[in-house]
Amino acid sequence: MTLQHKALTWRKSTRSGPAGHCVEIASAAAAIFVRDSKDVSGPVLEFGREGWREFIAGVRAGEFDR
């Protein structure tokens, strides 16, 4: 994780279970960052704001449901 990522305010869903099997997100001016809540010093994914909006729209539409 870079110094830039350490300065972000990370949050996870209020629907996260107590076992900690979730991801955390952080927002910046031009991007959304995602990391594994169990490995906060591990890799961080970066999404452009438009790509993030498209992803969330797909989730809400059930695009990734099994």
PDB file of N, CA, C and O in Angstrom, chain B, residues numbered from 101:
ATOM      1  N   MET B 101       0.852  -1.169   0.000  1.00  0.00           N
ATOM      2  CA  MET B 101       0.000   0.000   0.000  1.00  0.00           C
ATOM      3  C   MET B 101       0.898   1.232   0.000  1.00  0.00           C
ATOM      4  O   MET B 101       1.891   1.299   0.724  1.00  0.00           O
ATOM      5  N   THR B 102       0.533   2.185  -0.812  1.00  0.00           N
ATOM      6  CA  THR B 102       1.331   3.397  -0.910  1.00  0.00           C
ATOM      7  C   THR B 102       0.959   4.385   0.194  1.00  0.00           C
ATOM      8  O   THR B 102      -0.054   4.230   0.875  1.00  0.00           O
ATOM      9  N   LEU B 103       1.785   5.376   0.348  1.00  0.00           N
ATOM     10  CA  LEU B 103       1.512   6.432   1.329  1.00  0.00           C
ATOM     11  C   LEU B 103       0.182   7.112   1.023  1.00  0.00           C
ATOM     12  O   LEU B 103      -0.560   7.476   1.935  1.00  0.00           O
ATOM     13  N   GLN B 104      -0.116   7.283  -0.270  1.00  0.00           N
ATOM     14  CA  GLN B 104      -1.388   7.887  -0.680  1.00  0.00           C
ATOM     15  C   GLN B 104      -2.561   7.076  -0.139  1.00  0.00           C
ATOM     16  O   GLN B 104      -3.535   7.653   0.343  1.00  0.00           O
ATOM     17  N   HIS B 105      -2.484   5.758  -0.209  1.00  0.00           N
ATOM     18  CA  HIS B 105      -3.573   4.899   0.252  1.00  0.00           C
ATOM     19  C   HIS B 105      -3.729   4.948   1.771  1.00  0.00           C
ATOM     20  O   HIS B 105      -4.844   4.815   2.274  1.00  0.00           O
ATOM     21  N   LYS B 106      -2.656   5.132   2.495  1.00  0.00           N
ATOM     22  CA  LYS B 106      -2.732   5.210   3.958  1.00  0.00           C
ATOM     23  C   LYS B 106      -3.463   6.469   4.408  1.00  0.00           C
ATOM     24  O   LYS B 106      -4.061   6.486   5.484  1.00  0.00           O
ATOM     25  N   ALA B 107      -3.420   7.516   3.601  1.00  0.00           N
ATOM     26  CA  ALA B 107      -4.056   8.785   3.967  1.00  0.00           C
ATOM     27  C   ALA B 107      -5.560   8.782   3.696  1.00  0.00           C
ATOM     28  O   ALA B 107      -6.259   9.706   4.111  1.00  0.00           O
ATOM     29  N   LEU B 108      -6.065   7.766   3.013  1.00  0.00           N
ATOM     30  CA  LEU B 108      -7.488   7.703   2.684  1.00  0.00           C
ATOM     31  C   LEU B 108      -8.318   7.290   3.893  1.00  0.00           C
ATOM     32  O   LEU B 108      -7.813   6.662   4.823  1.00  0.00           O
ATOM     33  N   THR B 109      -9.587   7.647   3.866  1.00  0.00           N
ATOM     34  CA  THR B 109     -10.526   7.204   4.895  1.00  0.00           C
ATOM     35  C   THR B 109     -11.250   5.979   4.351  1.00  0.00           C
ATOM     36  O   THR B 109     -12.040   6.084   3.414  1.00  0.00           O
ATOM     37  N   TRP B 110     -10.979   4.822   4.940  1.00  0.00           N
ATOM     38  CA  TRP B 110     -11.537   3.554   4.479  1.00  0.00           C
ATOM     39  C   TRP B 110     -12.820   3.247   5.231  1.00  0.00           C
ATOM     40  O   TRP B 110     -12.952   3.553   6.416  1.00  0.00           O
ATOM     41  N   ARG B 111     -13.781   2.627   4.512  1.00  0.00           N
ATOM     42  CA  ARG B 111     -15.038   2.233   5.166  1.00  0.00           C
ATOM     43  C   ARG B 111     -15.520   0.921   4.547  1.00  0.00           C
ATOM     44  O   ARG B 111     -15.176   0.580   3.416  1.00  0.00           O
ATOM     45  N   LYS B 112     -16.320   0.204   5.320  1.00  0.00           N
ATOM     46  CA  LYS B 112     -16.917  -1.021   4.787  1.00  0.00           C
ATOM     47  C   LYS B 112     -18.422  -0.968   5.000  1.00  0.00           C
ATOM     48  O   LYS B 112     -18.928  -0.150   5.769  1.00  0.00           O
ATOM     49  N   SER B 113     -19.111  -1.833   4.321  1.00  0.00           N
ATOM     50  CA  SER B 113     -20.567  -1.835   4.357  1.00  0.00           C
ATOM     51  C   SER B 113     -21.086  -2.094   5.765  1.00  0.00           C
ATOM     52  O   SER B 113     -20.490  -2.851   6.531  1.00  0.00           O
ATOM     53  N   THR B 114     -22.187  -1.465   6.088  1.00  0.00           N
ATOM     54  CA  THR B 114     -22.831  -1.745   7.370  1.00  0.00           C
ATOM     55  C   THR B 114     -23.434  -3.141   7.372  1.00  0.00           C
ATOM     56  O   THR B 114     -23.807  -3.646   8.431  1.00  0.00           O
ATOM     57  N   ARG B 115     -23.535  -3.769   6.216  1.00  0.00           N
ATOM     58  CA  ARG B 115     -24.046  -5.134   6.109  1.00  0.00           C
ATOM     59  C   ARG B 115     -22.944  -6.183   6.265  1.00  0.00           C
ATOM     60  O   ARG B 115     -23.214  -7.378   6.151  1.00  0.00           O
ATOM     61  N   SER B 116     -21.730  -5.759   6.520  1.00  0.00           N
ATOM     62  CA  SER B 116     -20.622  -6.691   6.694  1.00  0.00           C
ATOM     63  C   SER B 116     -20.853  -7.561   7.915  1.00  0.00           C
ATOM     64  O   SER B 116     -21.315  -7.084   8.952  1.00  0.00           O
ATOM     65  N   GLY B 117     -20.534  -8.820   7.788  1.00  0.00           N
ATOM     66  CA  GLY B 117     -20.691  -9.744   8.905  1.00  0.00           C
ATOM     67  C   GLY B 117     -19.559  -9.606   9.902  1.00  0.00           C
ATOM     68  O   GLY B 117     -18.538  -8.988   9.600  1.00  0.00           O
ATOM     69  N   PRO B 118     -19.726 -10.174  11.087  1.00  0.00           N
ATOM     70  CA  PRO B 118     -18.698 -10.063  12.128  1.00  0.00           C
ATOM     71  C   PRO B 118     -17.422 -10.843  11.807  1.00  0.00           C
ATOM     72  O   PRO B 118     -16.386 -10.596  12.425  1.00  0.00           O
ATOM     73  N   ALA B 119     -17.472 -11.778  10.855  1.00  0.00           N
ATOM     74  CA  ALA B 119     -16.289 -12.574  10.514  1.00  0.00           C
ATOM     75  C   ALA B 119     -15.266 -11.772   9.724  1.00  0.00           C
ATOM     76  O   ALA B 119     -14.119 -12.201   9.593  1.00  0.00           O
ATOM     77  N   GLY B 120     -15.653 -10.628   9.200  1.00  0.00           N
ATOM     78  CA  GLY B 120     -14.712  -9.767   8.494  1.00  0.00           C
ATOM     79  C   GLY B 120     -14.458 -10.146   7.049  1.00  0.00           C
ATOM     80  O   GLY B 120     -13.459  -9.714   6.474  1.00  0.00           O
ATOM     81  N   HIS B 121     -15.323 -10.932   6.448  1.00  0.00           N
ATOM     82  CA  HIS B 121     -15.153 -11.319   5.045  1.00  0.00           C
ATOM     83  C   HIS B 121     -15.748 -10.245   4.146  1.00  0.00           C
ATOM     84  O   HIS B 121     -16.844 -10.411   3.611  1.00  0.00           O
ATOM     85  N   CYS B 122     -15.031  -9.156   3.985  1.00  0.00           N
ATOM     86  CA  CYS B 122     -15.582  -8.055   3.203  1.00  0.00           C
ATOM     87  C   CYS B 122     -14.456  -7.229   2.605  1.00  0.00           C
ATOM     88  O   CYS B 122     -13.275  -7.486   2.837  1.00  0.00           O
ATOM     89  N   VAL B 123     -14.847  -6.248   1.843  1.00  0.00           N
ATOM     90  CA  VAL B 123     -13.900  -5.297   1.291  1.00  0.00           C
ATOM     91  C   VAL B 123     -14.192  -3.931   1.880  1.00  0.00           C
ATOM     92  O   VAL B 123     -15.280  -3.674   2.397  1.00  0.00           O
ATOM     93  N   GLU B 124     -13.207  -3.067   1.791  1.00  0.00           N
ATOM     94  CA  GLU B 124     -13.363  -1.683   2.223  1.00  0.00           C
ATOM     95  C   GLU B 124     -13.144  -0.803   1.016  1.00  0.00           C
ATOM     96  O   GLU B 124     -12.388  -1.157   0.111  1.00  0.00           O
ATOM     97  N   ILE B 125     -13.804   0.349   0.996  1.00  0.00           N
ATOM     98  CA  ILE B 125     -13.589   1.298  -0.085  1.00  0.00           C
ATOM     99  C   ILE B 125     -13.187   2.652   0.485  1.00  0.00           C
ATOM    100  O   ILE B 125     -13.460   2.981   1.639  1.00  0.00           O
ATOM    101  N   ALA B 126     -12.530   3.418  -0.371  1.00  0.00           N
ATOM    102  CA  ALA B 126     -12.158   4.791  -0.041  1.00  0.00           C
ATOM    103  C   ALA B 126     -12.323   5.621  -1.304  1.00  0.00           C
ATOM    104  O   ALA B 126     -12.084   5.139  -2.412  1.00  0.00           O
ATOM    105  N   SER B 127     -12.730   6.863  -1.131  1.00  0.00           N
ATOM    106  CA  SER B 127     -12.957   7.761  -2.270  1.00  0.00           C
ATOM    107  C   SER B 127     -11.890   8.829  -2.318  1.00  0.00           C
ATOM    108  O   SER B 127     -11.439   9.333  -1.289  1.00  0.00           O
ATOM    109  N   ALA B 128     -11.494   9.165  -3.532  1.00  0.00           N
ATOM    110  CA  ALA B 128     -10.616  10.305  -3.776  1.00  0.00           C
ATOM    111  C   ALA B 128     -11.243  11.100  -4.918  1.00  0.00           C
ATOM    112  O   ALA B 128     -12.263  10.685  -5.468  1.00  0.00           O
ATOM    113  N   ALA B 129     -10.663  12.209  -5.275  1.00  0.00           N
ATOM    114  CA  ALA B 129     -11.255  13.083  -6.289  1.00  0.00           C
ATOM    115  C   ALA B 129     -11.492  12.364  -7.615  1.00  0.00           C
ATOM    116  O   ALA B 129     -12.544  12.548  -8.229  1.00  0.00           O
ATOM    117  N   ALA B 130     -10.559  11.568  -8.062  1.00  0.00           N
ATOM    118  CA  ALA B 130     -10.672  10.961  -9.390  1.00  0.00           C
ATOM    119  C   ALA B 130     -10.867   9.456  -9.370  1.00  0.00           C
ATOM    120  O   ALA B 130     -11.001   8.850 -10.434  1.00  0.00           O
ATOM    121  N   ALA B 131     -10.889   8.834  -8.210  1.00  0.00           N
ATOM    122  CA  ALA B 131     -10.928   7.375  -8.174  1.00  0.00           C
ATOM    123  C   ALA B 131     -11.577   6.833  -6.918  1.00  0.00           C
ATOM    124  O   ALA B 131     -11.740   7.535  -5.920  1.00  0.00           O
ATOM    125  N   ILE B 132     -11.943   5.564  -6.996  1.00  0.00           N
ATOM    126  CA  ILE B 132     -12.431   4.795  -5.860  1.00  0.00           C
ATOM    127  C   ILE B 132     -11.424   3.661  -5.650  1.00  0.00           C
ATOM    128  O   ILE B 132     -10.997   3.023  -6.611  1.00  0.00           O
ATOM    129  N   PHE B 133     -11.051   3.415  -4.406  1.00  0.00           N
ATOM    130  CA  PHE B 133     -10.084   2.381  -4.084  1.00  0.00           C
ATOM    131  C   PHE B 133     -10.764   1.267  -3.296  1.00  0.00           C
ATOM    132  O   PHE B 133     -11.660   1.526  -2.493  1.00  0.00           O
ATOM    133  N   VAL B 134     -10.339   0.035  -3.525  1.00  0.00           N
ATOM    134  CA  VAL B 134     -10.935  -1.129  -2.875  1.00  0.00           C
ATOM    135  C   VAL B 134      -9.809  -1.998  -2.331  1.00  0.00           C
ATOM    136  O   VAL B 134      -8.806  -2.224  -3.009  1.00  0.00           O
ATOM    137  N   ARG B 135      -9.982  -2.491  -1.088  1.00  0.00           N
ATOM    138  CA  ARG B 135      -9.000  -3.397  -0.500  1.00  0.00           C
ATOM    139  C   ARG B 135      -9.711  -4.464   0.323  1.00  0.00           C
ATOM    140  O   ARG B 135     -10.879  -4.313   0.679  1.00  0.00           O
ATOM    141  N   ASP B 136      -9.005  -5.523   0.615  1.00  0.00           N
ATOM    142  CA  ASP B 136      -9.500  -6.617   1.453  1.00  0.00           C
ATOM    143  C   ASP B 136      -9.418  -6.178   2.910  1.00  0.00           C
ATOM    144  O   ASP B 136      -8.350  -5.779   3.373  1.00  0.00           O
ATOM    145  N   SER B 137     -10.518  -6.243   3.630  1.00  0.00           N
ATOM    146  CA  SER B 137     -10.519  -5.778   5.019  1.00  0.00           C
ATOM    147  C   SER B 137      -9.659  -6.645   5.933  1.00  0.00           C
ATOM    148  O   SER B 137      -9.275  -6.203   7.016  1.00  0.00           O
ATOM    149  N   LYS B 138      -9.354  -7.864   5.520  1.00  0.00           N
ATOM    150  CA  LYS B 138      -8.509  -8.742   6.340  1.00  0.00           C
ATOM    151  C   LYS B 138      -7.022  -8.516   6.069  1.00  0.00           C
ATOM    152  O   LYS B 138      -6.180  -9.003   6.824  1.00  0.00           O
ATOM    153  N   ASP B 139      -6.686  -7.787   5.006  1.00  0.00           N
ATOM    154  CA  ASP B 139      -5.299  -7.545   4.626  1.00  0.00           C
ATOM    155  C   ASP B 139      -5.141  -6.081   4.242  1.00  0.00           C
ATOM    156  O   ASP B 139      -4.908  -5.760   3.077  1.00  0.00           O
ATOM    157  N   VAL B 140      -5.267  -5.204   5.217  1.00  0.00           N
ATOM    158  CA  VAL B 140      -5.286  -3.763   4.937  1.00  0.00           C
ATOM    159  C   VAL B 140      -3.961  -3.234   4.395  1.00  0.00           C
ATOM    160  O   VAL B 140      -3.930  -2.142   3.828  1.00  0.00           O
ATOM    161  N   SER B 141      -2.887  -3.965   4.550  1.00  0.00           N
ATOM    162  CA  SER B 141      -1.613  -3.519   3.981  1.00  0.00           C
ATOM    163  C   SER B 141      -1.333  -4.204   2.650  1.00  0.00           C
ATOM    164  O   SER B 141      -0.265  -4.017   2.068  1.00  0.00           O
ATOM    165  N   GLY B 142      -2.273  -4.987   2.170  1.00  0.00           N
ATOM    166  CA  GLY B 142      -2.120  -5.699   0.906  1.00  0.00           C
ATOM    167  C   GLY B 142      -2.456  -4.837  -0.291  1.00  0.00           C
ATOM    168  O   GLY B 142      -2.509  -3.611  -0.196  1.00  0.00           O
ATOM    169  N   PRO B 143      -2.685  -5.493  -1.427  1.00  0.00           N
ATOM    170  CA  PRO B 143      -2.950  -4.759  -2.664  1.00  0.00           C
ATOM    171  C   PRO B 143      -4.234  -3.933  -2.614  1.00  0.00           C
ATOM    172  O   PRO B 143      -5.177  -4.260  -1.893  1.00  0.00           O
ATOM    173  N   VAL B 144      -4.243  -2.870  -3.388  1.00  0.00           N
ATOM    174  CA  VAL B 144      -5.395  -1.972  -3.485  1.00  0.00           C
ATOM    175  C   VAL B 144      -5.775  -1.858  -4.956  1.00  0.00           C
ATOM    176  O   VAL B 144      -4.928  -1.594  -5.809  1.00  0.00           O
ATOM    177  N   LEU B 145      -7.052  -2.060  -5.240  1.00  0.00           N
ATOM    178  CA  LEU B 145      -7.564  -1.871  -6.598  1.00  0.00           C
ATOM    179  C   LEU B 145      -8.029  -0.437  -6.762  1.00  0.00           C
ATOM    180  O   LEU B 145      -8.574   0.153  -5.829  1.00  0.00           O
ATOM    181  N   GLU B 146      -7.816   0.125  -7.939  1.00  0.00           N
ATOM    182  CA  GLU B 146      -8.238   1.497  -8.204  1.00  0.00           C
ATOM    183  C   GLU B 146      -9.193   1.510  -9.390  1.00  0.00           C
ATOM    184  O   GLU B 146      -8.899   0.940 -10.441  1.00  0.00           O
ATOM    185  N   PHE B 147     -10.330   2.161  -9.215  1.00  0.00           N
ATOM    186  CA  PHE B 147     -11.334   2.291 -10.263  1.00  0.00           C
ATOM    187  C   PHE B 147     -11.554   3.763 -10.559  1.00  0.00           C
ATOM    188  O   PHE B 147     -11.627   4.580  -9.642  1.00  0.00           O
ATOM    189  N   GLY B 148     -11.658   4.101 -11.825  1.00  0.00           N
ATOM    190  CA  GLY B 148     -12.079   5.449 -12.199  1.00  0.00           C
ATOM    191  C   GLY B 148     -13.528   5.629 -11.754  1.00  0.00           C
ATOM    192  O   GLY B 148     -14.252   4.647 -11.586  1.00  0.00           O
ATOM    193  N   ARG B 149     -13.946   6.855 -11.568  1.00  0.00           N
ATOM    194  CA  ARG B 149     -15.310   7.100 -11.067  1.00  0.00           C
ATOM    195  C   ARG B 149     -16.381   6.546 -12.007  1.00  0.00           C
ATOM    196  O   ARG B 149     -17.376   5.997 -11.535  1.00  0.00           O
ATOM    197  N   GLU B 150     -16.206   6.674 -13.311  1.00  0.00           N
ATOM    198  CA  GLU B 150     -17.206   6.155 -14.251  1.00  0.00           C
ATOM    199  C   GLU B 150     -17.246   4.630 -14.198  1.00  0.00           C
ATOM    200  O   GLU B 150     -18.328   4.043 -14.194  1.00  0.00           O
ATOM    201  N   GLY B 151     -16.093   3.987 -14.157  1.00  0.00           N
ATOM    202  CA  GLY B 151     -16.055   2.523 -14.044  1.00  0.00           C
ATOM    203  C   GLY B 151     -16.706   2.037 -12.761  1.00  0.00           C
ATOM    204  O   GLY B 151     -17.376   1.004 -12.755  1.00  0.00           O
ATOM    205  N   TRP B 152     -16.514   2.774 -11.680  1.00  0.00           N
ATOM    206  CA  TRP B 152     -17.144   2.411 -10.406  1.00  0.00           C
ATOM    207  C   TRP B 152     -18.664   2.548 -10.491  1.00  0.00           C
ATOM    208  O   TRP B 152     -19.393   1.681 -10.010  1.00  0.00           O
ATOM    209  N   ARG B 153     -19.141   3.631 -11.098  1.00  0.00           N
ATOM    210  CA  ARG B 153     -20.596   3.812 -11.268  1.00  0.00           C
ATOM    211  C   ARG B 153     -21.197   2.668 -12.088  1.00  0.00           C
ATOM    212  O   ARG B 153     -22.274   2.165 -11.767  1.00  0.00           O
ATOM    213  N   GLU B 154     -20.500   2.264 -13.138  1.00  0.00           N
ATOM    214  CA  GLU B 154     -20.984   1.155 -13.968  1.00  0.00           C
ATOM    215  C   GLU B 154     -21.003  -0.156 -13.180  1.00  0.00           C
ATOM    216  O   GLU B 154     -21.943  -0.942 -13.303  1.00  0.00           O
ATOM    217  N   PHE B 155     -19.978  -0.390 -12.382  1.00  0.00           N
ATOM    218  CA  PHE B 155     -19.928  -1.591 -11.554  1.00  0.00           C
ATOM    219  C   PHE B 155     -21.096  -1.622 -10.566  1.00  0.00           C
ATOM    220  O   PHE B 155     -21.783  -2.637 -10.454  1.00  0.00           O
ATOM    221  N   ILE B 156     -21.322  -0.526  -9.856  1.00  0.00           N
ATOM    222  CA  ILE B 156     -22.409  -0.463  -8.877  1.00  0.00           C
ATOM    223  C   ILE B 156     -23.763  -0.636  -9.568  1.00  0.00           C
ATOM    224  O   ILE B 156     -24.643  -1.308  -9.030  1.00  0.00           O
ATOM    225  N   ALA B 157     -23.941  -0.046 -10.741  1.00  0.00           N
ATOM    226  CA  ALA B 157     -25.187  -0.222 -11.487  1.00  0.00           C
ATOM    227  C   ALA B 157     -25.387  -1.692 -11.835  1.00  0.00           C
ATOM    228  O   ALA B 157     -26.508  -2.193 -11.753  1.00  0.00           O
ATOM    229  N   GLY B 158     -24.320  -2.395 -12.223  1.00  0.00           N
ATOM    230  CA  GLY B 158     -24.408  -3.820 -12.520  1.00  0.00           C
ATOM    231  C   GLY B 158     -24.765  -4.642 -11.297  1.00  0.00           C
ATOM    232  O   GLY B 158     -25.551  -5.585 -11.391  1.00  0.00           O
ATOM    233  N   VAL B 159     -24.201  -4.298 -10.158  1.00  0.00           N
ATOM    234  CA  VAL B 159     -24.534  -4.995  -8.905  1.00  0.00           C
ATOM    235  C   VAL B 159     -26.013  -4.820  -8.597  1.00  0.00           C
ATOM    236  O   VAL B 159     -26.715  -5.787  -8.304  1.00  0.00           O
ATOM    237  N   ARG B 160     -26.474  -3.590  -8.664  1.00  0.00           N
ATOM    238  CA  ARG B 160     -27.880  -3.308  -8.356  1.00  0.00           C
ATOM    239  C   ARG B 160     -28.838  -3.978  -9.337  1.00  0.00           C
ATOM    240  O   ARG B 160     -29.962  -4.326  -8.975  1.00  0.00           O
ATOM    241  N   ALA B 161     -28.392  -4.156 -10.575  1.00  0.00           N
ATOM    242  CA  ALA B 161     -29.234  -4.788 -11.601  1.00  0.00           C
ATOM    243  C   ALA B 161     -29.171  -6.319 -11.543  1.00  0.00           C
ATOM    244  O   ALA B 161     -29.860  -6.996 -12.306  1.00  0.00           O
ATOM    245  N   GLY B 162     -28.341  -6.869 -10.633  1.00  0.00           N
ATOM    246  CA  GLY B 162     -28.236  -8.315 -10.514  1.00  0.00           C
ATOM    247  C   GLY B 162     -27.334  -8.956 -11.548  1.00  0.00           C
ATOM    248  O   GLY B 162     -27.374 -10.171 -11.745  1.00  0.00           O
ATOM    249  N   GLU B 163     -26.523  -8.151 -12.208  1.00  0.00           N
ATOM    250  CA  GLU B 163     -25.651  -8.647 -13.262  1.00  0.00           C
ATOM    251  C   GLU B 163     -24.664  -9.712 -12.789  1.00  0.00           C
ATOM    252  O   GLU B 163     -24.242 -10.558 -13.578  1.00  0.00           O
ATOM    253  N   PHE B 164     -24.299  -9.676 -11.532  1.00  0.00           N
ATOM    254  CA  PHE B 164     -23.295 -10.610 -11.014  1.00  0.00           C
ATOM    255  C   PHE B 164     -23.884 -11.694 -10.130  1.00  0.00           C
ATOM    256  O   PHE B 164     -23.147 -12.479  -9.534  1.00  0.00           O
ATOM    257  N   ASP B 165     -25.210 -11.745 -10.039  1.00  0.00           N
ATOM    258  CA  ASP B 165     -25.877 -12.777  -9.229  1.00  0.00           C
ATOM    259  C   ASP B 165     -25.617 -14.150  -9.850  1.00  0.00           C
ATOM    260  O   ASP B 165     -25.499 -14.295 -11.067  1.00  0.00           O
ATOM    261  N   ARG B 166     -25.534 -15.122  -8.996  1.00  0.00           N
ATOM    262  CA  ARG B 166     -25.344 -16.504  -9.489  1.00  0.00           C
ATOM    263  C   ARG B 166     -26.649 -17.122  -9.810  1.00  0.00           C
ATOM    264  O   ARG B 166     -26.697 -18.276 -10.237  1.00  0.00           O
TER     265      ARG B 166
END
